[in-house]
Amino acid sequence: MRPAFAIALCFPLVLAGCSLSPTAAPLADAGLSIQGSVRGGQQPIVGAHVYLFAANTAGYGNASVSLMTSVLGSTTLDASGGATNGDYYVTTGAGGAFSITGDYSCTPNTQVYLYSLGGNPGSGVNSGAGMLAALGNCPSGGNFLTATPYVVVNEVSTIAAAYSFAGFATDATHVSSSGTALAQVGIQNAFANAANLEDLSTGIALATTPNGNGTAPQSEIYTLADILASCINSDGTISGPTNPTACYTLFNNAKSGGSTGTVPSDTATAAINIAHNPGANVASLFGLVTAQSPFATTLSTQPNDFTVGLQFTGGGLNDPYSVAIDGSGNAWIANNGNTSVSELSSKGVPISPSGGFTGGGLSGVFAIAVDASGNVWVPNDSFNVNTVTEFSSAGAVLSGTSGYSGGGMKSPYAVAIDGTGNVWITNIISPYSITKLSSTGTVLSGGNGYTGGNLGVPYSIAIDPSGNAWIVNRSNSAVTELSNSGAVLSGANGYSGGGLNVPYSIAIDGSGNAWIANTGGISTSNVTKLSSTGAAVSPSSGYTGGGLATGSPDAIAIDGAGNAWVGIGLSTSITELSNSGTALSPSTGFMPPGVNSSVGIAIDGSGNVWIADNSTQQMNELIGAATPVVTPLAIGVKNNTLGQQP
């Protein structure tokens, strides 16, 4: 019995204005493990080769693992040695249908995806028609026999897959990670996030995430799908530049480096490249969307960039001010509005109750940090409170009814965890000091805290791999470095230069360099980079561009490639800088929908960028925009893996 198609067909002569509409997923035949159809827009693709891959766990950049163990529906092995290197496949038949029986195996808890290549969409055989669908976690039995999923492989599923696992993908057949436990959590979360963007059984882009508390960019996903469809629904001819075909325009504007690098040979790899370079060649790519494009619900005007973002509410979110990621990929948020802590899962589902986690003396919270055990630390900045609260990974208060106190705490503001689990807290009311607590809340910094080094309104703190603390001082535009025992390492006046100008936030990269977001003024907004010895690496004006001048840089984080991500307060922009300070975001910054003021920012182990937006009272998640990084930061400090891939 052939299953009914999951999406309505439109006749070729009346494609204009036809759009997809959700329908119930068809019922799979008993005993079939994976079946579905491959479609280019509204058209079935006949004769496409459908491969079943798992992400490689032997190291980044490795080839995906082919899972089929025989030829199955195909009559010959693909011996051309092309993109799939001779791997087994099944071939789509009438209506683009395919079926993969139990003649394959996968290792439980590895991440599985489908890759379709070639076939005839009705305009002739198109060897460059590549599409993806993220199936996700291999079941414990090693196959999908009990799940019997029906999958629509189309441009929407391709965009959802390409963005969700972009942090682990080099191209369509090279999706991989290391074998560490953190990497396996990161890639599993990445694949699972595809379900926030589309319904796999129908090929429909979502407007609301399945849990109901998130908004998905449906029109943008359909726009990206139409960009791919311009090439997929053709005979694949690549000619130009005088009279360029759609495939020529797509491939030459979706190179591995955006405008530079390797030209992709198929549309699935082009989609991955767009996810890697969302600010590149936007106008040329958007120009591929026409009135005849198959997905009708698209963006009406050209976007600033093609970052794909989700917006989440719930779990007590109220004036979210900062965010930290734990080892499971969950986001912990300090809410200044209702003095609570929220926790969202890696998919944005609230874990904390509707009012957030409370108690333990919480009062006036602005900062948050997660230690290596998964416990969460929050300073209480309200007048005369002067404590810090510790929660367990389950949200239970560990620090008593009033929190930990002492050690010179006076309006404690920022917090960081060192490699031995000690907690460092900045105090922003004179006499300025740094408090150090043990992992059990015992004061280690004496009755008055650590002082000296020109501390002046110490607004942010970070720990380097040597266990030294780096503190930015707003009132004197200096950076203080303290040894793990509290000795001043940066001289009487602290470090200066490199464009330091009212510094606000600090992060440490894998080489021990300090990156500082400066809020000196919108026209002079910049980022400073200091070496591990405090020498200025950035020029006297700091690093600029990439949208920094659109507002006040309030937050900074380092991803697994060593790139710096900067949240811009009072702005709709996000800035990305390379490790050498080159702007990777457009001159206006990345402007994902829903972002209004980025006062907190963090990167997770899947390569997603989490943004605390206190203006819209929500959390934003940029899907696959960054390189995955070790989380929590305390683990990076402990294992000397700050700013590195898991």
ABEGO torsion letter per residue (X at the ends): XBBBBABBBBBAAAABGBBBBBBBBBBBBBGBABBEBBBBEABBBBGBBBBBBBBBAAEBGBBBBBABABAEABABBBAAGBAAGGBBBBBBBBGGBBBBBABBBBBBGBBBBBBBBEEBAGAEBBAABBBBBBAEBBBAAGBAAAAGBBBBBBAAAAAAAAAAAAAABABAABBBBBABAAAAAAAAAAAAAAAAABBAAAGBBBABBAAGABBBBAAAAAAAAAAAAAAAABAGBBBOAABBBAAAAAAAABBAAGABEBBBABAAAAAAAAAABAABGAAAAAAABBAABABABBBABBBABABBBBBBBEGGBBGBABBBBBAAGBBBBBBAAAGBBBBBBAAGBBABBAAEBBEGGBBGBABBBBBAAGBBBBBBABBGAGBBBBBBAAGBBAAEAAEBBEGGBBGBABBBBBAAGBBBBBBABOBBBBBBBBAAGBBAAEAAEBBEGGBBGBABBBBBAAGBBBBBBAAAGBBBBBBAAGBBAAEAAEBBEGGBBGBABBBBBAAGBBBBBBAAEAAABBBBBBBAAGBBABBAAEBBEGGAAABBBABBBBBAAGBBBBBBBGBABBBBBBAAGBBABBAAEBBBBGBABBABBBBBAAGBBBBBBAAAGBBBBBBGABBBBBOBAAAAAAAGABGBBX
